[in-house]
Amino acid sequence: MASHPGHQNRLQSFNNVAFVLIVLAIIVVLLRGNSPPSGIGDAVIPSAIDTSAFDGSYQLVENESFLDQRRIIAINDCLIAQQLAARGLPDPKLLMQNAYSRSMLADSVESCADFVIRSGVIRAGRLLRWELSLTKASITDGKLVGTAIEHEDIHDPGDCQQVGVVLELEGERLKFGASEVGTEPHEFVVLQRLPR
């Protein structure tokens, strides 16, 4: 069944707006300063916690991470397909919601790029590099439970908060989660340690 030209124009307009928003976001990121982070040494806040068992560089196992976000996108994709089949054009609000969900998933994946643990400090992210500096931790059977000072942007050292951190290492696979202090992470990401 051929779709109505007006529907195609609206869908193309949506795609154009989404493209412009993505380009603007990239420009803002590229215009950010590339000054080194503040603080002593490499870390914004150095840590005294021994994380030698966990230290290394990791790569995100994408299909095992951010499962809640992936589930929402899959449900929306199914609804969009049903609406396309039924009436030739999906609900624009649903399209926007799904585009936003995909954008958030891409941000989440990007935030785990270049994931490194070294000397009690966890860092990750390419466009926006964040840091967790452990202040307290207990380690039992390959599982670390602790608290850390979180900097969402190492180039903005004044913007920080305390968070709870869980690291669980099984072989070369790492489960990582962060949450409000005193609560369990509601979702973990899975990472694979890269050869040293």
Backbone torsions as a table, in degrees:
resi	resn	phi	psi	omega
1	MET	NA	127.9	-179.7
2	ALA	-77.5	140.4	178.9
3	SER	-86.3	155.1	-179.1
4	HIS	-67.4	138.2	-179.5
5	PRO	-57.1	-33.3	177.9
6	GLY	-63.2	-37.5	177.7
7	HIS	-65.4	-42.3	179.2
8	GLN	-62.7	-40.3	179.2
9	ASN	-63.9	-41.9	178.8
10	ARG	-65.0	-40.5	178.4
11	LEU	-65.4	-40.2	178.0
12	GLN	-65.6	-39.4	177.3
13	SER	-61.5	-43.3	177.3
14	PHE	-59.5	-46.3	179.4
15	ASN	-61.4	-39.6	179.0
16	ASN	-64.0	-43.9	179.4
17	VAL	-63.8	-44.4	178.8
18	ALA	-60.3	-41.9	179.5
19	PHE	-62.3	-45.6	-179.8
20	VAL	-61.9	-42.1	179.5
21	LEU	-63.2	-40.9	178.5
22	ILE	-64.9	-44.2	179.1
23	VAL	-62.2	-42.7	178.9
24	LEU	-62.6	-40.9	178.2
25	ALA	-62.2	-40.9	178.7
26	ILE	-64.4	-42.1	179.5
27	ILE	-61.9	-43.7	179.1
28	VAL	-59.8	-43.9	179.9
29	VAL	-63.8	-42.5	-178.3
30	LEU	-67.8	-27.1	-179.8
31	LEU	-81.5	-7.9	179.0
32	ARG	-63.8	151.0	177.5
33	GLY	-67.4	148.5	177.6
34	ASN	-107.7	28.6	-179.9
35	SER	-67.8	150.6	179.9
36	PRO	-68.4	157.5	-179.8
37	PRO	-66.8	154.6	174.5
38	SER	-79.1	167.1	176.0
39	GLY	113.9	170.7	-179.2
40	ILE	-81.6	131.9	180.0
41	GLY	67.4	-146.7	-176.4
42	ASP	-82.1	-28.9	-175.4
43	ALA	-87.9	146.3	172.3
44	VAL	-61.6	-48.0	173.1
45	ILE	-127.0	109.9	177.8
46	PRO	-62.6	155.1	-178.8
47	SER	-117.0	148.1	175.7
48	ALA	-100.1	4.9	-177.4
49	ILE	-82.9	132.0	178.5
50	ASP	-82.2	109.3	178.4
51	THR	-114.2	25.9	-173.2
52	SER	-55.4	-32.2	178.6
53	ALA	-67.1	-25.2	-177.1
54	PHE	-101.8	-15.4	-172.8
55	ASP	-58.7	139.8	178.3
56	GLY	150.4	179.4	176.4
57	SER	-101.4	142.1	-175.2
58	TYR	-129.9	153.5	175.0
59	GLN	-118.4	135.0	-179.7
60	LEU	-64.2	134.6	170.1
61	VAL	-92.2	92.7	-168.1
62	GLU	-59.6	-46.3	-173.6
63	ASN	-70.7	-8.3	177.5
64	GLU	-109.1	5.9	-175.7
65	SER	-121.9	154.4	179.0
66	PHE	55.5	46.1	-174.5
67	LEU	-66.4	-33.8	178.2
68	ASP	-62.9	-45.1	178.9
69	GLN	-63.9	-41.0	179.7
70	ARG	-64.9	-36.5	179.7
71	ARG	-65.0	-42.7	179.1
72	ILE	-62.4	-43.8	179.2
73	ILE	-62.9	-42.4	-179.9
74	ALA	-63.3	-41.0	178.2
75	ILE	-64.0	-45.6	179.1
76	ASN	-62.7	-41.5	177.8
77	ASP	-58.1	-41.1	179.5
78	CYS	-65.5	-44.3	178.8
79	LEU	-63.7	-40.7	178.8
80	ILE	-62.5	-44.1	179.1
81	ALA	-62.3	-41.1	178.7
82	GLN	-63.8	-42.1	179.9
83	GLN	-67.7	-38.1	176.6
84	LEU	-61.8	-43.2	-179.7
85	ALA	-67.5	-37.0	-175.1
86	ALA	-79.4	-41.8	-173.6
87	ARG	-135.4	5.6	173.7
88	GLY	84.6	-9.7	179.9
89	LEU	-153.3	129.3	179.6
90	PRO	-77.7	164.4	176.3
91	ASP	-61.5	124.1	-179.2
92	PRO	-58.3	-34.2	178.2
93	LYS	-64.7	-39.5	178.2
94	LEU	-66.4	-40.0	176.4
95	LEU	-60.7	-44.7	179.3
96	MET	-64.6	-42.6	178.9
97	GLN	-60.7	-43.0	-178.8
98	ASN	-69.7	-37.4	176.8
99	ALA	-63.0	-41.7	177.5
100	TYR	-63.5	-43.5	179.5
101	SER	-61.4	-41.9	178.1
102	ARG	-65.8	-38.6	177.6
103	SER	-64.2	-42.9	178.7
104	MET	-64.6	-39.2	177.4
105	LEU	-64.0	-43.5	178.1
106	ALA	-61.0	-40.5	176.7
107	ASP	-63.6	-41.4	179.7
108	SER	-63.4	-44.3	178.8
109	VAL	-63.1	-44.7	179.6
110	GLU	-61.7	-35.1	-178.0
111	SER	-66.6	-16.0	178.9
112	CYS	-103.5	5.3	176.9
113	ALA	-69.0	150.7	178.6
114	ASP	51.7	46.2	-178.5
115	PHE	-75.6	121.7	-176.5
116	VAL	-135.2	136.7	171.2
117	ILE	-116.9	128.2	179.0
118	ARG	-153.8	122.7	173.5
119	SER	51.4	47.6	175.9
120	GLY	81.5	5.5	-178.6
121	VAL	-120.5	131.2	177.2
122	ILE	-110.4	129.9	176.8
123	ARG	-133.1	147.1	176.4
124	ALA	-162.8	169.4	178.4
125	GLY	99.0	140.4	177.2
126	ARG	-99.2	-56.9	-177.2
127	LEU	-71.5	-40.9	176.8
128	LEU	-127.4	103.4	-175.7
129	ARG	-84.4	121.8	180.0
130	TRP	-111.6	165.5	-177.3
131	GLU	-144.0	140.3	169.3
132	LEU	-119.3	120.1	178.2
133	SER	-109.0	112.1	-175.9
134	LEU	-65.8	133.3	178.0
135	THR	-110.1	-23.1	-179.8
136	LYS	-154.7	140.8	179.6
137	ALA	-162.5	148.4	168.7
138	SER	-122.7	138.2	-177.7
139	ILE	-121.6	124.3	178.7
140	THR	-139.2	122.8	175.8
141	ASP	49.2	49.4	176.2
142	GLY	77.6	10.8	178.9
143	LYS	-121.1	126.3	177.1
144	LEU	-108.0	129.7	173.9
145	VAL	-125.8	124.5	-176.9
146	GLY	-162.8	-168.0	176.2
147	THR	-125.1	155.4	-177.0
148	ALA	-148.4	158.3	169.8
149	ILE	-91.1	123.2	-178.4
150	GLU	-101.0	128.6	168.6
151	HIS	-112.1	115.1	-179.7
152	GLU	-68.8	-20.6	179.3
153	ASP	-146.8	113.5	-177.1
154	ILE	-64.3	-16.2	178.1
155	HIS	-87.4	1.2	177.2
156	ASP	-130.0	69.7	-170.4
157	PRO	-64.5	-17.2	179.0
158	GLY	-76.7	-18.6	-177.3
159	ASP	-92.6	97.7	-177.0
160	CYS	-146.1	164.6	176.6
161	GLN	-154.7	163.5	178.2
162	GLN	-93.5	136.6	-179.9
163	VAL	-135.9	160.1	171.4
164	GLY	-88.4	145.9	-177.6
165	VAL	-132.8	138.0	173.0
166	VAL	-128.7	127.1	172.4
167	LEU	-121.8	131.8	178.3
168	GLU	-133.0	115.0	-174.9
169	LEU	-106.2	124.1	173.6
170	GLU	-125.2	105.2	-173.6
171	GLY	64.9	-119.8	178.8
172	GLU	-105.8	8.0	178.3
173	ARG	-97.3	133.2	-179.4
174	LEU	-121.1	130.1	169.6
175	LYS	-100.6	130.7	-177.9
176	PHE	-128.4	135.2	175.9
177	GLY	-146.9	146.6	175.5
178	ALA	-131.4	149.6	-176.1
179	SER	-158.4	178.9	172.3
180	GLU	-62.0	146.3	179.5
181	VAL	-58.0	133.6	178.5
182	GLY	89.5	-1.6	177.7
183	THR	-121.6	155.6	176.2
184	GLU	-80.8	142.7	173.6
185	PRO	-58.7	138.3	-179.2
186	HIS	-84.6	-16.9	178.0
187	GLU	-148.6	142.3	178.9
188	PHE	-111.3	151.0	168.8
189	VAL	-103.4	155.0	-178.6
190	VAL	-114.5	132.1	-178.9
191	LEU	-130.3	152.1	178.1
192	GLN	-112.3	125.8	179.6
193	ARG	-69.6	134.3	180.0
194	LEU	-84.3	151.7	178.0
195	PRO	-56.8	141.6	-178.7
196	ARG	-79.3	NA	NA
